[in-house]
Every structure is written in structure tokens, then in C-alpha cells.
């Protein structure tokens, strides 16, 4: 998949509801990022890392807060965070993009 394929799939799922509420007050237009590959340590097994697509940052200005990632092989979205050392940590899968957004 290409970044544009992933962005299109997310836009299709959002289906024009760009003001959709979220428990963390995420503004989809501001927080969605151009999908980019990033490596995340698996929180449940720190010896394992995952190459995932980063698609949303809760706080894009300073890269803190939750992140939504996409696992192309599984076709699922999940949550990630940044640890105190600046490394990405994968928290878990939540299903679709909107299910993951609601799971924050």
C-alpha cells in the first residue's frame, strides 16, 4: 500500500464526518498525518518491534500523546505512544480507524 492508499481508506471511513467527537478532543483535520513508516516496540513483548504506518498524532506539534498506527499485514489500526526516551511503543490493536480513534 502507498501512503495515498491509506489516506484514502481513512477518508472513506470518516465519510465526511470530520468533526467527529473523540474523548481526547482530536481534530481529525489537524491530527491526521501523511502516512509514514515507523518502528514501534511492542509493549507486550519489548524484544519485538513492529514496522507500522503512523497515520495520526494526538498532538502533532510536539509528537506527544496517542498515535494511531496501521498494520498493513493485519489490515488493522492500533494505538501507540512515545516513551520517555522518545521511542514509539505499540499499545495494541483496536480494529478499524474509527474504533481506534474511539479507543483513545
KOLGU-4560 file (N, C-alpha, C; in nm, 3 decimals, padded with zeros to 5 digits):
<recs>
<n_xx: 00.084 n_yy: -00.118 n_zz: 00.000 ca_xx: 00.000 ca_yy: 00.000 ca_zz: 00.000 c_xx: 00.088 c_yy: 00.124 c_zz: 00.000 mol: A seq: 1 type: UNK>
<n_xx: 00.035 n_yy: 00.227 n_zz: -00.059 ca_xx: 00.105 ca_yy: 00.355 ca_zz: -00.059 c_xx: 00.043 c_yy: 00.447 c_zz: 00.045 mol: A seq: 2 type: UNK>
<n_xx: 00.113 n_yy: 00.553 n_zz: 00.083 ca_xx: 00.054 ca_yy: 00.649 ca_zz: 00.177 c_xx: -00.080 c_yy: 00.703 c_zz: 00.129 mol: A seq: 3 type: UNK>
<n_xx: -00.092 n_yy: 00.728 n_zz: -00.001 ca_xx: -00.220 ca_yy: 00.781 ca_zz: -00.052 c_xx: -00.331 c_yy: 00.677 c_zz: -00.043 mol: A seq: 4 type: UNK>
<n_xx: -00.299 n_yy: 00.549 n_zz: -00.061 ca_xx: -00.400 ca_yy: 00.443 ca_zz: -00.044 c_xx: -00.453 c_yy: 00.442 c_zz: 00.099 mol: A seq: 5 type: UNK>
<n_xx: -00.363 n_yy: 00.455 n_zz: 00.195 ca_xx: -00.403 ca_yy: 00.453 ca_zz: 00.336 c_xx: -00.485 c_yy: 00.577 c_zz: 00.369 mol: A seq: 6 type: UNK>
<n_xx: -00.441 n_yy: 00.694 n_zz: 00.321 ca_xx: -00.516 ca_yy: 00.818 ca_zz: 00.345 c_xx: -00.656 c_yy: 00.810 c_zz: 00.286 mol: A seq: 7 type: UNK>
<n_xx: -00.667 n_yy: 00.753 n_zz: 00.168 ca_xx: -00.799 ca_yy: 00.737 ca_zz: 00.103 c_xx: -00.889 c_yy: 00.645 c_zz: 00.184 mol: A seq: 8 type: UNK>
<n_xx: -00.834 n_yy: 00.536 n_zz: 00.234 ca_xx: -00.912 ca_yy: 00.441 ca_zz: 00.315 c_xx: -00.962 c_yy: 00.509 c_zz: 00.442 mol: A seq: 9 type: UNK>
<n_xx: -00.878 n_yy: 00.590 n_zz: 00.504 ca_xx: -00.919 ca_yy: 00.661 ca_zz: 00.626 c_xx: -01.028 c_yy: 00.762 c_zz: 00.593 mol: A seq: 10 type: UNK>
<n_xx: -01.010 n_yy: 00.839 n_zz: 00.486 ca_xx: -01.111 ca_yy: 00.939 ca_zz: 00.446 c_xx: -01.244 c_yy: 00.871 c_zz: 00.415 mol: A seq: 11 type: UNK>
<n_xx: -01.238 n_yy: 00.755 n_zz: 00.353 ca_xx: -01.360 ca_yy: 00.680 ca_zz: 00.323 c_xx: -01.431 c_yy: 00.639 c_zz: 00.452 mol: A seq: 12 type: UNK>
<n_xx: -01.354 n_yy: 00.594 n_zz: 00.551 ca_xx: -01.412 ca_yy: 00.554 ca_zz: 00.677 c_xx: -01.470 c_yy: 00.673 c_zz: 00.754 mol: A seq: 13 type: UNK>
<n_xx: -01.402 n_yy: 00.787 n_zz: 00.747 ca_xx: -01.452 ca_yy: 00.908 ca_zz: 00.813 c_xx: -01.582 c_yy: 00.954 c_zz: 00.747 mol: A seq: 14 type: UNK>
<n_xx: -01.594 n_yy: 00.932 n_zz: 00.618 ca_xx: -01.716 ca_yy: 00.957 ca_zz: 00.540 c_xx: -01.771 c_yy: 01.099 c_zz: 00.560 mol: A seq: 15 type: UNK>
<n_xx: -01.681 n_yy: 01.197 n_zz: 00.557 ca_xx: -01.722 ca_yy: 01.336 ca_zz: 00.565 c_xx: -01.748 c_yy: 01.389 c_zz: 00.705 mol: A seq: 16 type: UNK>
<n_xx: -01.742 n_yy: 01.304 n_zz: 00.806 ca_xx: -01.769 ca_yy: 01.346 ca_zz: 00.944 c_xx: -01.638 c_yy: 01.391 c_zz: 01.011 mol: A seq: 17 type: UNK>
<n_xx: -01.580 n_yy: 01.500 n_zz: 00.959 ca_xx: -01.450 ca_yy: 01.548 ca_zz: 01.007 c_xx: -01.458 c_yy: 01.608 c_zz: 01.146 mol: A seq: 18 type: UNK>
<n_xx: -01.576 n_yy: 01.640 n_zz: 01.194 ca_xx: -01.589 ca_yy: 01.697 ca_zz: 01.329 c_xx: -01.630 c_yy: 01.592 c_zz: 01.431 mol: A seq: 19 type: UNK>
<n_xx: -01.614 n_yy: 01.467 n_zz: 01.398 ca_xx: -01.650 ca_yy: 01.357 ca_zz: 01.487 c_xx: -01.586 c_yy: 01.376 c_zz: 01.624 mol: A seq: 20 type: UNK>
<n_xx: -01.666 n_yy: 01.368 n_zz: 01.731 ca_xx: -01.609 ca_yy: 01.386 ca_zz: 01.865 c_xx: -01.522 c_yy: 01.267 c_zz: 01.907 mol: A seq: 21 type: UNK>
<n_xx: -01.429 n_yy: 01.297 n_zz: 01.996 ca_xx: -01.335 ca_yy: 01.197 ca_zz: 02.046 c_xx: -01.308 c_yy: 01.231 c_zz: 02.192 mol: A seq: 22 type: UNK>
<n_xx: -01.293 n_yy: 01.131 n_zz: 02.279 ca_xx: -01.268 ca_yy: 01.160 ca_zz: 02.422 c_xx: -01.149 c_yy: 01.252 c_zz: 02.448 mol: A seq: 23 type: UNK>
<n_xx: -01.053 n_yy: 01.258 n_zz: 02.356 ca_xx: -00.934 ca_yy: 01.340 ca_zz: 02.374 c_xx: -00.941 c_yy: 01.471 c_zz: 02.295 mol: A seq: 24 type: UNK>
<n_xx: -01.055 n_yy: 01.499 n_zz: 02.232 ca_xx: -01.070 ca_yy: 01.623 ca_zz: 02.158 c_xx: -00.986 c_yy: 01.631 c_zz: 02.032 mol: A seq: 25 type: UNK>
<n_xx: -00.959 n_yy: 01.519 n_zz: 01.970 ca_xx: -00.877 ca_yy: 01.515 ca_zz: 01.849 c_xx: -00.951 c_yy: 01.582 c_zz: 01.733 mol: A seq: 26 type: UNK>
<n_xx: -00.883 n_yy: 01.676 n_zz: 01.669 ca_xx: -00.933 ca_yy: 01.740 ca_zz: 01.547 c_xx: -00.873 c_yy: 01.661 c_zz: 01.431 mol: A seq: 27 type: UNK>
<n_xx: -00.956 n_yy: 01.585 n_zz: 01.362 ca_xx: -00.905 ca_yy: 01.497 ca_zz: 01.257 c_xx: -00.826 c_yy: 01.571 c_zz: 01.150 mol: A seq: 28 type: UNK>
<n_xx: -00.873 n_yy: 01.687 n_zz: 01.109 ca_xx: -00.803 ca_yy: 01.761 ca_zz: 01.003 c_xx: -00.663 c_yy: 01.805 c_zz: 01.048 mol: A seq: 29 type: UNK>
<n_xx: -00.647 n_yy: 01.835 n_zz: 01.176 ca_xx: -00.518 ca_yy: 01.880 ca_zz: 01.228 c_xx: -00.427 c_yy: 01.763 c_zz: 01.265 mol: A seq: 30 type: UNK>
<n_xx: -00.486 n_yy: 01.653 n_zz: 01.312 ca_xx: -00.407 ca_yy: 01.544 ca_zz: 01.370 c_xx: -00.370 c_yy: 01.432 c_zz: 01.273 mol: A seq: 31 type: UNK>
<n_xx: -00.445 n_yy: 01.418 n_zz: 01.163 ca_xx: -00.404 ca_yy: 01.319 ca_zz: 01.063 c_xx: -00.273 c_yy: 01.363 c_zz: 01.001 mol: A seq: 32 type: UNK>
<n_xx: -00.183 n_yy: 01.270 n_zz: 00.982 ca_xx: -00.054 ca_yy: 01.299 ca_zz: 00.918 c_xx: -00.044 c_yy: 01.217 c_zz: 00.790 mol: A seq: 33 type: UNK>
<n_xx: 00.042 n_yy: 01.261 n_zz: 00.701 ca_xx: 00.068 ca_yy: 01.179 ca_zz: 00.582 c_xx: 00.126 c_yy: 01.048 c_zz: 00.632 mol: A seq: 34 type: UNK>
<n_xx: 00.064 n_yy: 00.935 n_zz: 00.598 ca_xx: 00.113 ca_yy: 00.807 ca_zz: 00.649 c_xx: 00.262 c_yy: 00.787 c_zz: 00.620 mol: A seq: 35 type: UNK>
<n_xx: 00.332 n_yy: 00.747 n_zz: 00.724 ca_xx: 00.475 ca_yy: 00.721 ca_zz: 00.712 c_xx: 00.513 c_yy: 00.598 c_zz: 00.794 mol: A seq: 36 type: UNK>
<n_xx: 00.605 n_yy: 00.522 n_zz: 00.742 ca_xx: 00.651 ca_yy: 00.402 ca_zz: 00.811 c_xx: 00.732 c_yy: 00.441 c_zz: 00.933 mol: A seq: 37 type: UNK>
<n_xx: 00.708 n_yy: 00.370 n_zz: 01.042 ca_xx: 00.783 ca_yy: 00.393 ca_zz: 01.165 c_xx: 00.794 c_yy: 00.261 c_zz: 01.240 mol: A seq: 38 type: UNK>
<n_xx: 00.896 n_yy: 00.250 n_zz: 01.321 ca_xx: 00.919 ca_yy: 00.129 ca_zz: 01.400 c_xx: 00.872 c_yy: 00.153 c_zz: 01.543 mol: A seq: 39 type: UNK>
<n_xx: 00.800 n_yy: 00.056 n_zz: 01.597 ca_xx: 00.746 ca_yy: 00.063 ca_zz: 01.732 c_xx: 00.783 c_yy: -00.063 c_zz: 01.807 mol: A seq: 40 type: UNK>
<n_xx: 00.820 n_yy: -00.047 n_zz: 01.933 ca_xx: 00.844 ca_yy: -00.161 ca_zz: 02.022 c_xx: 00.707 c_yy: -00.209 c_zz: 02.069 mol: A seq: 41 type: UNK>
<n_xx: 00.689 n_yy: -00.339 n_zz: 02.075 ca_xx: 00.563 ca_yy: -00.398 ca_zz: 02.122 c_xx: 00.559 c_yy: -00.392 c_zz: 02.275 mol: A seq: 42 type: UNK>
<n_xx: 00.460 n_yy: -00.323 n_zz: 02.330 ca_xx: 00.451 ca_yy: -00.308 ca_zz: 02.476 c_xx: 00.436 c_yy: -00.442 c_zz: 02.547 mol: A seq: 43 type: UNK>
<n_xx: 00.378 n_yy: -00.541 n_zz: 02.481 ca_xx: 00.358 ca_yy: -00.671 ca_zz: 02.545 c_xx: 00.480 c_yy: -00.762 c_zz: 02.533 mol: A seq: 44 type: UNK>
<n_xx: 00.576 n_yy: -00.725 n_zz: 02.446 ca_xx: 00.698 ca_yy: -00.804 ca_zz: 02.429 c_xx: 00.807 c_yy: -00.709 c_zz: 02.380 mol: A seq: 45 type: UNK>
<n_xx: 00.882 n_yy: -00.651 n_zz: 02.473 ca_xx: 00.980 ca_yy: -00.548 ca_zz: 02.440 c_xx: 01.094 c_yy: -00.596 c_zz: 02.351 mol: A seq: 46 type: UNK>
<n_xx: 01.104 n_yy: -00.727 n_zz: 02.329 ca_xx: 01.208 ca_yy: -00.779 ca_zz: 02.240 c_xx: 01.161 c_yy: -00.776 c_zz: 02.094 mol: A seq: 47 type: UNK>
<n_xx: 01.034 n_yy: -00.746 n_zz: 02.075 ca_xx: 00.975 ca_yy: -00.747 ca_zz: 01.940 c_xx: 00.945 c_yy: -00.605 c_zz: 01.895 mol: A seq: 48 type: UNK>
<n_xx: 00.978 n_yy: -00.575 n_zz: 01.770 ca_xx: 00.942 ca_yy: -00.445 ca_zz: 01.714 c_xx: 00.855 c_yy: -00.466 c_zz: 01.591 mol: A seq: 49 type: UNK>
<n_xx: 00.776 n_yy: -00.365 n_zz: 01.562 ca_xx: 00.681 ca_yy: -00.371 ca_zz: 01.451 c_xx: 00.703 c_yy: -00.251 c_zz: 01.360 mol: A seq: 50 type: UNK>
<n_xx: 00.702 n_yy: -00.275 n_zz: 01.229 ca_xx: 00.704 ca_yy: -00.165 ca_zz: 01.131 c_xx: 00.560 c_yy: -00.136 c_zz: 01.095 mol: A seq: 51 type: UNK>
<n_xx: 00.513 n_yy: -00.018 n_zz: 01.132 ca_xx: 00.373 ca_yy: 00.020 ca_zz: 01.114 c_xx: 00.366 c_yy: 00.155 c_zz: 01.044 mol: A seq: 52 type: UNK>
<n_xx: 00.248 n_yy: 00.186 n_zz: 00.993 ca_xx: 00.223 ca_yy: 00.317 ca_zz: 00.933 c_xx: 00.169 c_yy: 00.410 c_zz: 01.041 mol: A seq: 53 type: UNK>
<n_xx: 00.236 n_yy: 00.520 n_zz: 01.067 ca_xx: 00.186 ca_yy: 00.624 ca_zz: 01.156 c_xx: 00.087 c_yy: 00.707 c_zz: 01.076 mol: A seq: 54 type: UNK>
<n_xx: -00.039 n_yy: 00.720 n_zz: 01.124 ca_xx: -00.141 ca_yy: 00.792 ca_zz: 01.047 c_xx: -00.202 c_yy: 00.909 c_zz: 01.122 mol: A seq: 55 type: UNK>
<n_xx: -00.191 n_yy: 00.912 n_zz: 01.255 ca_xx: -00.249 ca_yy: 01.021 ca_zz: 01.333 c_xx: -00.166 c_yy: 01.043 c_zz: 01.458 mol: A seq: 56 type: UNK>
<n_xx: -00.148 n_yy: 01.170 n_zz: 01.494 ca_xx: -00.083 ca_yy: 01.207 ca_zz: 01.619 c_xx: -00.177 c_yy: 01.296 c_zz: 01.697 mol: A seq: 57 type: UNK>
<n_xx: -00.206 n_yy: 01.258 n_zz: 01.821 ca_xx: -00.295 ca_yy: 01.337 ca_zz: 01.905 c_xx: -00.243 c_yy: 01.480 c_zz: 01.919 mol: A seq: 58 type: UNK>
<n_xx: -00.113 n_yy: 01.495 n_zz: 01.934 ca_xx: -00.050 ca_yy: 01.628 ca_zz: 01.949 c_xx: 00.064 c_yy: 01.640 c_zz: 01.847 mol: A seq: 59 type: UNK>
<n_xx: 00.028 n_yy: 01.671 n_zz: 01.722 ca_xx: 00.130 ca_yy: 01.672 ca_zz: 01.617 c_xx: 00.241 c_yy: 01.774 c_zz: 01.637 mol: A seq: 60 type: UNK>
<n_xx: 00.216 n_yy: 01.880 n_zz: 01.713 ca_xx: 00.318 ca_yy: 01.982 ca_zz: 01.734 c_xx: 00.439 c_yy: 01.931 c_zz: 01.809 mol: A seq: 61 type: UNK>
<n_xx: 00.415 n_yy: 01.853 n_zz: 01.915 ca_xx: 00.529 ca_yy: 01.804 ca_zz: 01.994 c_xx: 00.539 c_yy: 01.651 c_zz: 01.994 mol: A seq: 62 type: UNK>
<n_xx: 00.456 n_yy: 01.585 n_zz: 01.916 ca_xx: 00.458 ca_yy: 01.440 ca_zz: 01.896 c_xx: 00.428 c_yy: 01.361 c_zz: 02.024 mol: A seq: 63 type: UNK>
<n_xx: 00.366 n_yy: 01.427 n_zz: 02.122 ca_xx: 00.329 ca_yy: 01.355 ca_zz: 02.243 c_xx: 00.185 c_yy: 01.304 c_zz: 02.229 mol: A seq: 64 type: UNK>
<n_xx: 00.137 n_yy: 01.238 n_zz: 02.329 ca_xx: 00.001 ca_yy: 01.186 ca_zz: 02.326 c_xx: -00.007 c_yy: 01.057 c_zz: 02.246 mol: A seq: 65 type: UNK>
<n_xx: -00.130 n_yy: 01.015 n_zz: 02.224 ca_xx: -00.153 ca_yy: 00.892 ca_zz: 02.149 c_xx: -00.125 c_yy: 00.909 c_zz: 02.001 mol: A seq: 66 type: UNK>
<n_xx: -00.094 n_yy: 00.797 n_zz: 01.939 ca_xx: -00.077 ca_yy: 00.789 ca_zz: 01.794 c_xx: -00.165 c_yy: 00.676 c_zz: 01.745 mol: A seq: 67 type: UNK>
<n_xx: -00.220 n_yy: 00.693 n_zz: 01.625 ca_xx: -00.289 ca_yy: 00.582 ca_zz: 01.560 c_xx: -00.196 c_yy: 00.531 c_zz: 01.452 mol: A seq: 68 type: UNK>
<n_xx: -00.179 n_yy: 00.398 n_zz: 01.451 ca_xx: -00.092 ca_yy: 00.333 ca_zz: 01.355 c_xx: -00.172 c_yy: 00.229 c_zz: 01.277 mol: A seq: 69 type: UNK>
<n_xx: -00.124 n_yy: 00.195 n_zz: 01.160 ca_xx: -00.190 ca_yy: 00.096 ca_zz: 01.075 c_xx: -00.092 c_yy: -00.016 c_zz: 01.044 mol: A seq: 70 type: UNK>
<n_xx: -00.138 n_yy: -00.140 n_zz: 01.067 ca_xx: -00.059 ca_yy: -00.259 ca_zz: 01.034 c_xx: -00.113 c_yy: -00.313 c_zz: 00.903 mol: A seq: 71 type: UNK>
<n_xx: -00.037 n_yy: -00.291 n_zz: 00.798 ca_xx: -00.079 ca_yy: -00.331 ca_zz: 00.664 c_xx: -00.101 c_yy: -00.482 c_zz: 00.653 mol: A seq: 72 type: UNK>
<n_xx: -00.016 n_yy: -00.561 n_zz: 00.716 ca_xx: -00.027 ca_yy: -00.707 ca_zz: 00.707 c_xx: -00.156 c_yy: -00.758 c_zz: 00.771 mol: A seq: 73 type: UNK>
<n_xx: -00.198 n_yy: -00.697 n_zz: 00.881 ca_xx: -00.319 ca_yy: -00.738 ca_zz: 00.950 c_xx: -00.443 c_yy: -00.663 c_zz: 00.903 mol: A seq: 74 type: UNK>
<n_xx: -00.423 n_yy: -00.549 n_zz: 00.839 ca_xx: -00.535 ca_yy: -00.466 ca_zz: 00.797 c_xx: -00.607 c_yy: -00.404 c_zz: 00.916 mol: A seq: 75 type: UNK>
<n_xx: -00.533 n_yy: -00.379 n_zz: 01.024 ca_xx: -00.592 ca_yy: -00.325 ca_zz: 01.146 c_xx: -00.517 c_yy: -00.201 c_zz: 01.193 mol: A seq: 76 type: UNK>
<n_xx: -00.591 n_yy: -00.118 n_zz: 01.266 ca_xx: -00.534 ca_yy: 00.001 ca_zz: 01.328 c_xx: -00.512 c_yy: -00.027 c_zz: 01.476 mol: A seq: 77 type: UNK>
<n_xx: -00.420 n_yy: 00.048 n_zz: 01.534 ca_xx: -00.393 ca_yy: 00.034 ca_zz: 01.676 c_xx: -00.341 c_yy: 00.164 c_zz: 01.734 mol: A seq: 78 type: UNK>
<n_xx: -00.320 n_yy: 00.162 n_zz: 01.864 ca_xx: -00.269 ca_yy: 00.279 ca_zz: 01.935 c_xx: -00.122 c_yy: 00.260 c_zz: 01.970 mol: A seq: 79 type: UNK>
<n_xx: -00.052 n_yy: 00.372 n_zz: 01.973 ca_xx: 00.088 ca_yy: 00.374 ca_zz: 02.015 c_xx: 00.111 c_yy: 00.502 c_zz: 02.095 mol: A seq: 80 type: UNK>
<n_xx: 00.219 n_yy: 00.504 n_zz: 02.167 ca_xx: 00.261 ca_yy: 00.622 ca_zz: 02.244 c_xx: 00.412 c_yy: 00.638 c_zz: 02.225 mol: A seq: 81 type: UNK>
<n_xx: 00.464 n_yy: 00.748 n_zz: 02.277 ca_xx: 00.609 ca_yy: 00.768 ca_zz: 02.277 c_xx: 00.657 c_yy: 00.755 c_zz: 02.421 mol: A seq: 82 type: UNK>
<n_xx: 00.760 n_yy: 00.675 n_zz: 02.443 ca_xx: 00.810 ca_yy: 00.657 ca_zz: 02.580 c_xx: 00.899 c_yy: 00.775 c_zz: 02.621 mol: A seq: 83 type: UNK>
<n_xx: 00.949 n_yy: 00.772 n_zz: 02.742 ca_xx: 01.029 ca_yy: 00.881 ca_zz: 02.796 c_xx: 01.161 c_yy: 00.902 c_zz: 02.723 mol: A seq: 84 type: UNK>
<n_xx: 01.201 n_yy: 00.805 n_zz: 02.641 ca_xx: 01.325 ca_yy: 00.816 ca_zz: 02.565 c_xx: 01.300 c_yy: 00.857 c_zz: 02.420 mol: A seq: 85 type: UNK>
<n_xx: 01.174 n_yy: 00.882 n_zz: 02.386 ca_xx: 01.139 ca_yy: 00.923 ca_zz: 02.251 c_xx: 01.114 c_yy: 00.810 c_zz: 02.153 mol: A seq: 86 type: UNK>
<n_xx: 01.106 n_yy: 00.685 n_zz: 02.205 ca_xx: 01.081 ca_yy: 00.569 ca_zz: 02.119 c_xx: 00.931 c_yy: 00.540 c_zz: 02.110 mol: A seq: 87 type: UNK>
<n_xx: 00.887 n_yy: 00.499 n_zz: 01.992 ca_xx: 00.748 ca_yy: 00.461 ca_zz: 01.974 c_xx: 00.720 c_yy: 00.326 c_zz: 02.038 mol: A seq: 88 type: UNK>
<n_xx: 00.607 n_yy: 00.317 n_zz: 02.110 ca_xx: 00.567 ca_yy: 00.193 ca_zz: 02.176 c_xx: 00.426 c_yy: 00.159 c_zz: 02.130 mol: A seq: 89 type: UNK>
<n_xx: 00.411 n_yy: 00.042 n_zz: 02.070 ca_xx: 00.281 ca_yy: -00.005 ca_zz: 02.023 c_xx: 00.202 c_yy: -00.060 c_zz: 02.142 mol: A seq: 90 type: UNK>
<n_xx: 00.080 n_yy: -00.010 n_zz: 02.161 ca_xx: -00.004 ca_yy: -00.049 ca_zz: 02.275 c_xx: -00.093 c_yy: -00.169 c_zz: 02.242 mol: A seq: 91 type: UNK>
<n_xx: -00.159 n_yy: -00.165 n_zz: 02.127 ca_xx: -00.247 ca_yy: -00.275 ca_zz: 02.090 c_xx: -00.337 c_yy: -00.241 c_zz: 01.973 mol: A seq: 92 type: UNK>
<n_xx: -00.399 n_yy: -00.345 n_zz: 01.918 ca_xx: -00.491 ca_yy: -00.330 ca_zz: 01.805 c_xx: -00.632 c_yy: -00.299 c_zz: 01.854 mol: A seq: 93 type: UNK>
<n_xx: -00.702 n_yy: -00.219 n_zz: 01.776 ca_xx: -00.839 ca_yy: -00.181 ca_zz: 01.811 c_xx: -00.937 c_yy: -00.204 c_zz: 01.696 mol: A seq: 94 type: UNK>
<n_xx: -00.889 n_yy: -00.243 n_zz: 01.579 ca_xx: -00.979 ca_yy: -00.270 ca_zz: 01.467 c_xx: -00.971 c_yy: -00.163 c_zz: 01.361 mol: A seq: 95 type: UNK>
<n_xx: -01.085 n_yy: -00.102 n_zz: 01.330 ca_xx: -01.092 ca_yy: 00.000 ca_zz: 01.226 c_xx: -01.031 c_yy: 00.131 c_zz: 01.274 mol: A seq: 96 type: UNK>
<n_xx: -01.016 n_yy: 00.225 n_zz: 01.182 ca_xx: -00.962 ca_yy: 00.355 ca_zz: 01.221 c_xx: -01.053 c_yy: 00.422 c_zz: 01.325 mol: A seq: 97 type: UNK>
<n_xx: -01.183 n_yy: 00.424 n_zz: 01.299 ca_xx: -01.275 ca_yy: 00.492 ca_zz: 01.391 c_xx: -01.287 c_yy: 00.419 c_zz: 01.525 mol: A seq: 98 type: UNK>
<n_xx: -01.280 n_yy: 00.288 n_zz: 01.525 ca_xx: -01.280 ca_yy: 00.213 ca_zz: 01.650 c_xx: -01.155 c_yy: 00.249 c_zz: 01.733 mol: A seq: 99 type: UNK>
<n_xx: -01.043 n_yy: 00.266 n_zz: 01.664 ca_xx: -00.919 ca_yy: 00.302 ca_zz: 01.732 c_xx: -00.926 c_yy: 00.445 c_zz: 01.784 mol: A seq: 100 type: UNK>
<n_xx: -00.981 n_yy: 00.535 n_zz: 01.705 ca_xx: -01.000 ca_yy: 00.674 ca_zz: 01.749 c_xx: -01.086 c_yy: 00.678 c_zz: 01.875 mol: A seq: 101 type: UNK>
<n_xx: -01.193 n_yy: 00.600 n_zz: 01.876 ca_xx: -01.282 ca_yy: 00.594 ca_zz: 01.992 c_xx: -01.215 c_yy: 00.527 c_zz: 02.112 mol: A seq: 102 type: UNK>
<n_xx: -01.114 n_yy: 00.443 n_zz: 02.087 ca_xx: -01.046 ca_yy: 00.369 ca_zz: 02.193 c_xx: -00.938 c_yy: 00.448 c_zz: 02.265 mol: A seq: 103 type: UNK>
<n_xx: -00.912 n_yy: 00.568 n_zz: 02.218 ca_xx: -00.809 ca_yy: 00.652 ca_zz: 02.284 c_xx: -00.842 c_yy: 00.676 c_zz: 02.428 mol: A seq: 104 type: UNK>
</recs>
